[in-house]
Amino acid sequence: MKVLPLFGILFALLITSCTPSSKPINYGTDACDYCRMTIVDERYGNQLVSTTGKVFNFDAIECQVNFRKENTETQWALELVTDYTNPKILVPTDQLVIIHSKQMPSPMGMYLTAMPKDAPELKDAEGKVYTFPELMEGFDELPQL
């Protein structure tokens, strides 16, 4: 009869250990899974986590978008971007907006920056604001800045 509680504990551990989760980006060490450059700028690191738990790190939003476009068969459990106003903090893409502004150069040069829609930096920057789905849909037509 003591086997039943042990089985319950093992089952609970198994279920929680299979939940895909984010991992911290090691800035200055980790390489971008798209362009292979070292991820250095703590305001721009991004991450995708597959439903199988595999974590992919990126040094810029444009690398994350290009990687997603090339890996359409993969199901994503988490899509995270760094909040420019809170470096190193990964946030789900649906909680931030992306600004395309010459005033905010990103590491790969496409001028894409994620931040809250009420951020003072967003109000001061000139540019077009996108939700992440809008950016994904119109990415190939983004004007060069």
Backbone as a ProteinNet text record, in pm:
[ID]
protein_1_A
[PRIMARY]
MKVLPLFGILFALLITSCTPSSKPINYGTDACDYCRMTIVDERYGNQLVSTTGKVFNFDAIECQVNFRKENTETQWALELVTDYTNPKILVPTDQLVIIHSKQMPSPMGMYLTAMPKDAPELKDAEGKVYTFPELMEGFDELPQL
[TERTIARY]
79.6	0	84.6	209.8	295.8	341.8	320.9	362.3	277.3	150.4	59.9	103.9	135.7	183.1	314.6	404.1	531.1	507.2	414.6	379.4	324.4	240.8	184.6	292.6	387.6	497.5	582.3	615.5	694.7	620.1	489.6	408.6	407.4	391	390.9	525.6	634.2	767.1	785.5	737.2	748.4	671	551.9	468.1	533.2	580.7	639.5	774.3	847.8	978.8	966.4	849.9	830.5	775.1	748.3	694.1	805.3	790.3	893.1	908.7	1032.2	1056	1177	1179.6	1288.4	1412.2	1527.3	1653.3	1721.7	1794.9	1864.5	1964	1973.1	2073.3	2203.8	2313.3	2445.4	2508.9	2482.4	2532.9	2684.9	2739.7	2884.3	2939.1	2854.4	2896.9	2809.5	2676.2	2585.2	2587.4	2574.1	2568.2	2423.9	2394.5	2263.7	2244.3	2128.4	2100	2064.9	2059.7	2035.2	2163.5	2225	2341	2475.2	2472.3	2591.1	2676.6	2633.8	2708.6	2686.7	2784.3	2770.5	2664.5	2578.6	2472.6	2534.4	2539.6	2608.2	2514.5	2430.7	2346.2	2228.6	2227.6	2126.7	1988	1974.5	1843.9	1776.1	1848	1796	1793.3	1838.6	1835.5	1692.3	1670.8	1538.4	1548.1	1432	1435.4	1306.8	1322.5	1211.3	1231.3	1121.6	1127.5	1024.5	1071.2	981.8	894.4	789.6	702.4	774.4	887.8	968.2	1069.6	1074.7	1162.8	1296.9	1323.6	1451.1	1449	1556.4	1567.2	1658.8	1612.1	1689.3	1705.8	1829.3	1859.7	1894.7	1862	1886.3	1938.9	2019.8	2077.2	1993.5	1889.3	1805.2	1671	1570.7	1436.6	1439.4	1516.4	1520.2	1574.6	1667.3	1717.4	1608.5	1536	1427.5	1319.3	1281.2	1178.6	1226.5	1348.3	1401.2	1408.7	1448.9	1456.3	1317.2	1217.8	1079.1	1030	1062.1	1017.4	1080.2	1200.1	1268.3	1229.4	1163.3	1127.7	977.1	902.2	756	693.4	764.6	709.4	720	801.5	821.7	707.7	660.6	559.2	631.1	592.8	660.1	574.6	632.7	565.4	581	697.7	726	795.6	749.5	813.2	842.3	969.5	1008.7	1101	1082.2	1171.3	1213.8	1326.2	1371.5	1305.4	1259.4	1203	1319.2	1328.4	1436.4	1449.8	1338	1340.1	1381.9	1389.3	1432.6	1527.8	1653.8	1749.2	1751.9	1776.5	1785.6	1650.8	1542.7	1412	1339.7	1322	1249.8	1100.5	1024.5	880.5	809.9	694.5	620.5	593.1	602.4	589.5	455.6	352.2	221.5	207.6	310	304.3	378.7	447.5	524.3	488.9	529	518.4	660	669.3	798.8	797.3	898.3	910.5	1020.5	992.3	1088.5	1129.2	1243.1	1283.9	1434.2	1472.7	1614	1682.4	1604.2	1659.6	1698.2	1660.5	1688.5	1753.4	1883.9	1951	1962.9	1920.4	1930.9	2062.3	2106	2236.6	2257	2152	2167.1	2129.8	2099.5	2082.1	1945.7	1843.1	1709.1	1626.4	1682.3	1617.4	1485.6	1484.9	1366.5	1392.4	1302.7	1319.1	1185.3	1187.4	1065.8	1057.5	937.4	914.7	765.3	729.6	587.7	528.7	399.7	339.1	326	346.3	340.9	480.5	586.6	723.7	753.9	816.7	853.9	943.4	1032.3	1120.8	1041.4	927.6	842.8	777.7	737.6	674.1	773.6	900.7	1002.7	1061.7	1046.6	1106.8	1010.2	1065.4	986.1	997.6	885.3	888.1	752	744.5	619.3	619.7	504.8	489.5	408.2	456.1	391.3	366.2	261.7	252.2	342.6	374.1	461.8	397.5	267.1	206.2	208.9	188.4	196.3	337	436.8	575.1	604.4	560.3	582.2	517.9	397.1	324.9	388.1	433	486.8	637.5	706.8	851.5	925.4	885.9	957.5	935.8	835.5	808.3	853.9	924.6	971.5	1061.9	1039.2	1125.8	1266.6	1366	1503.2	1514.4	1577	1597.3	1741
-120.2	0	127.8	118.2	235.3	273.4	188.7	213.1	322.9	329.6	427.9	572.1	613.5	751	779.3	681.9	699.5	718.6	641.2	655.3	795.6	846.9	981.5	1089	1076.1	1173.5	1166.7	1047	1032.1	1085.5	1060.4	1111.1	1264.4	1326.1	1472.5	1529.8	1468	1513.6	1500.7	1392.3	1370.8	1477.4	1507.6	1607	1745.5	1787.2	1921.1	1931	1821.7	1828.1	1837.2	1808.2	1810.4	1943.1	2035.1	2163.4	2248.8	2290.3	2375.4	2505.5	2546.6	2671.1	2744.9	2872.6	2960.1	2933	2966.6	2959.1	3094.8	3137.2	3266	3266.3	3378.6	3396.4	3436.3	3371.3	3406	3507.6	3635.6	3743.1	3743.1	3760	3758.3	3618.5	3515.4	3376.5	3303.9	3310.3	3238	3297.8	3209.9	3253.1	3252.2	3341.6	3348	3220.3	3157.5	3034.6	3060.9	3186.1	3216.6	3263.9	3370.4	3429.4	3386.2	3315.8	3265.1	3371.6	3496.7	3601.5	3586	3629	3625.2	3725.9	3684.8	3772.4	3860.2	3989.8	4081.2	4185	4247.6	4357.7	4303.4	4333.5	4282.6	4340.1	4438.3	4498.3	4429.3	4337.6	4279.1	4127.3	4055.7	3910	3858.4	3753.5	3695.2	3545.1	3480	3335.3	3270.4	3154.2	3066.7	2936.2	2879.7	2749.8	2661.2	2549.5	2458.4	2382.1	2320.8	2241.4	2119.8	2081.9	1972.1	2021.4	2153.6	2210.5	2260	2250.3	2298.8	2451.4	2512	2657.1	2710.6	2815.5	2882.8	3029.3	3078	3216.4	3299.1	3428.6	3519.3	3652.4	3718.8	3847.4	3966.4	3942.2	4051.2	3995	4079.9	4039.1	3986.1	4050.6	4007.3	3865.3	3824.3	3686.7	3589.3	3625.9	3541.8	3525.4	3633.5	3628.5	3542.9	3564	3484.5	3335.9	3305	3166.4	3103.4	3175.7	3124.7	3100.1	3192	3178.5	3056.4	3019	2902.2	2771.6	2781.3	2662.7	2659.2	2661.6	2668.3	2540.5	2428.5	2302.9	2290.4	2373.3	2366	2436.4	2373.7	2433.5	2503.8	2626.7	2704.7	2712.6	2673.8	2683.7	2824.8	2884.9	3020.4	3101	3224.8	3320.5	3443.7	3469.6	3573.2	3676.4	3800.8	3909.6	3984.3	4053.4	4132.3	4268.3	4310.2	4443.4	4542.7	4627.1	4725.4	4809	4837.5	4922.8	4846.6	4713.5	4628.1	4522.3	4557.1	4463.9	4328.7	4225.1	4085.2	4022.9	4100.1	4046.5	3997.1	3865.9	3806.2	3808.2	3856.1	3875.3	3809.7	3748.8	3694.2	3803.2	3764.5	3861.3	3933.9	3873	3938.8	4047.8	4066.4	4167.9	4296.4	4295.4	4412.8	4448.1	4567.6	4607	4622.8	4623.5	4637.5	4770	4852.3	4976.6	4960.7	5009.9	5011.6	5156.8	5192.3	5332.3	5347.5	5441.5	5472.4	5519.7	5571	5621.5	5509.6	5386.2	5274.3	5160.1	5169.5	5065.6	4933.8	4826.1	4693.1	4628.7	4523.1	4463.4	4421.4	4379.8	4334.4	4442.3	4561.5	4674.7	4692.7	4623.9	4644.5	4741.7	4792.3	4894.5	4846.8	4726.3	4670.1	4657.3	4716.5	4718.7	4687.6	4599.7	4562.9	4639.7	4688.3	4758.3	4767.7	4801.6	4819.6	4935.6	4925.5	5030.7	5163.5	5165.6	5292	5342.1	5284.4	5324.5	5465.1	5550.1	5685.1	5683	5582.1	5571.1	5555.2	5488.4	5467.1	5598.1	5678	5805.9	5904.8	5892.4	5985.3	5944.1	5818	5768.8	5784.3	5821.7	5828.9	5695.3	5639.7	5513	5446.9	5331.2	5255.6	5149.5	5133.6	5037	4917.5	4797.5	4672.9	4584.5	4503.1	4390.4	4282.7	4180	4076.7	4003.7	3968.4	3906	3997.5	4126.8	4221	4224.4	4221.9	4221.2	4094	3980.5	3852.9	3857.4	3908.1	3910.6	4005.5	4121.9	4221.1	4232.3	4136.6	4145.1	4163.6	4090	4096.7	4229.8	4305	4434.2	4553.9	4528.7	4640	4731.7	4862.5	4953.6	4957.2	4978	4995.1	5132.9	5138.4	5268.5	5311.4
0	0	0	41	43.4	-97	-193.1	-331	-394.3	-361.5	-421.3	-393.8	-270.9	-249.9	-322.6	-326.2	-396	-545	-601.1	-742.3	-769.9	-682.3	-697.4	-697.3	-609.4	-602.1	-728.7	-773.2	-895.4	-1017.3	-1024	-1135.4	-1135.3	-1018.8	-1008.3	-1051.8	-1012	-1053.3	-1203.9	-1259.5	-1403.4	-1480.8	-1437.8	-1505.9	-1499.7	-1384.7	-1372.3	-1440.6	-1451.1	-1515.5	-1667	-1723.5	-1868	-1918.1	-1830.1	-1870.9	-1931.2	-2058.3	-2119.5	-2042.1	-2022.5	-1949	-2006.4	-1978.4	-2021.6	-1936.9	-1993.9	-1920.1	-1933.6	-1833.2	-1844.1	-1960.1	-2027.3	-2132.7	-2065.1	-2100.9	-2047.7	-2142.3	-2114.4	-2199.8	-2201.4	-2320.4	-2337.7	-2361.7	-2347.8	-2367	-2468.8	-2451	-2540.6	-2681.1	-2779.7	-2919.3	-2967.2	-3058.8	-3122.4	-3204.9	-3190	-3264.4	-3410.3	-3451	-3592.4	-3660.7	-3609.5	-3678	-3619.4	-3503.7	-3435.8	-3367.2	-3369.5	-3298.1	-3147.3	-3068.1	-2923.2	-2880.2	-2788.5	-2737.2	-2628.6	-2655	-2564.6	-2503.6	-2584.4	-2537.6	-2456.4	-2327.7	-2234.6	-2259	-2346.8	-2377.9	-2495.7	-2563.4	-2687.1	-2692.7	-2593	-2597.7	-2606.8	-2684.9	-2705.1	-2698.4	-2684.3	-2667.5	-2719	-2778	-2814.3	-2739.7	-2689.8	-2623.8	-2693.6	-2747.7	-2818.9	-2719.9	-2770.7	-2685	-2627.8	-2687.9	-2633.3	-2529.9	-2508	-2406	-2456.5	-2585.9	-2641	-2642.8	-2592.3	-2581.3	-2691	-2759.3	-2863.1	-2822.6	-2822.3	-2784.4	-2906.8	-2899.8	-3011.6	-2960	-3043.8	-3003.3	-3048.5	-3128.4	-3176.4	-3222.4	-3223.5	-3266.4	-3408.6	-3496.4	-3636	-3650.7	-3565.5	-3569.6	-3524.4	-3419.8	-3370.4	-3477.7	-3542.8	-3647.3	-3764.3	-3810.9	-3922	-3886.3	-3765.2	-3720.1	-3721.2	-3670.5	-3670.4	-3812.1	-3902.6	-4041.4	-4109.1	-4066.1	-4123.3	-4053.6	-3939.8	-3861.4	-3837	-3944.4	-3935.1	-3880.6	-3887.5	-3837.8	-3686.3	-3624	-3479.1	-3406.4	-3301.1	-3214.3	-3098.5	-3070.7	-2966.5	-2841	-2729.3	-2599.7	-2544.6	-2569.3	-2520.4	-2629.2	-2647.6	-2738.2	-2653.4	-2629.8	-2534.2	-2598.7	-2557.2	-2598.2	-2472	-2480.4	-2366.9	-2370.1	-2254.7	-2237.2	-2233.1	-2334.8	-2345.7	-2218.2	-2152.8	-2033.3	-1908	-1915.6	-1804.7	-1859.3	-1884.3	-1943.9	-1872.3	-1950.8	-1907.2	-1870.9	-1874	-1836.9	-1962.2	-1972.4	-2085.2	-2056	-2154.6	-2139.3	-2257.9	-2236.8	-2351.2	-2455.4	-2581.5	-2691	-2690.8	-2634.3	-2634.6	-2528.1	-2444.9	-2340.5	-2376.9	-2491	-2532.6	-2676.2	-2716.7	-2856.8	-2910.9	-3043.2	-3109.7	-3184.7	-3161.6	-3237.4	-3341.7	-3459.4	-3570	-3586.1	-3525.4	-3518.8	-3536.6	-3620.3	-3644.2	-3515.6	-3423	-3296.9	-3200.1	-3232.5	-3142	-3220	-3246.7	-3324.6	-3248.1	-3311.7	-3251.5	-3297.4	-3230.3	-3261.2	-3407.2	-3476.5	-3614.5	-3716.8	-3670.5	-3760.7	-3824.7	-3777.4	-3833.8	-3751	-3641.7	-3559.7	-3499.9	-3445.5	-3381.4	-3231.5	-3152.2	-3007.8	-2941	-2839.9	-2766.7	-2635.7	-2606	-2479.3	-2450.3	-2326.7	-2294.9	-2374.9	-2407.2	-2489.2	-2417	-2285.3	-2211.7	-2170.9	-2226.5	-2191.3	-2241.7	-2160.4	-2204	-2327.6	-2337.3	-2453.3	-2582.2	-2573.6	-2690.5	-2734.6	-2637.3	-2668.8	-2730.9	-2693.1	-2742.1	-2877.2	-2914.7	-3039.2	-3156	-3269.4	-3391.7	-3462.8	-3502.2	-3572.5	-3571	-3631.3	-3638.5	-3529.4	-3463.9	-3355	-3404.8	-3370.3	-3411.1	-3289.3	-3297.1	-3205.2	-3265	-3188.3	-3242.2	-3360.7	-3354.6	-3473.4	-3596.7	-3577.1	-3690.6	-3748.5	-3661.4	-3707.9	-3787.1	-3735.5	-3806.1	-3944.7	-3951.8	-4078.8	-4179.6	-4134.6	-4227.1	-4229.8	-4170.2	-4155.2	-4287.9	-4389.6	-4517.9	-4588.7	-4549.6	-4613.6	-4529	-4419	-4335.6	-4416.9	-4409	-4482.4	-4422.2	-4504.5	-4456.2	-4392.5	-4277.5	-4209.6	-4221.8
[MASK]
+++++++++++++++++++++++++++++++++++++++++++++++++++++++++++++++++++++++++++++++++++++++++++++++++++++++++++++++++++++++++++++++++++++++++++++++++

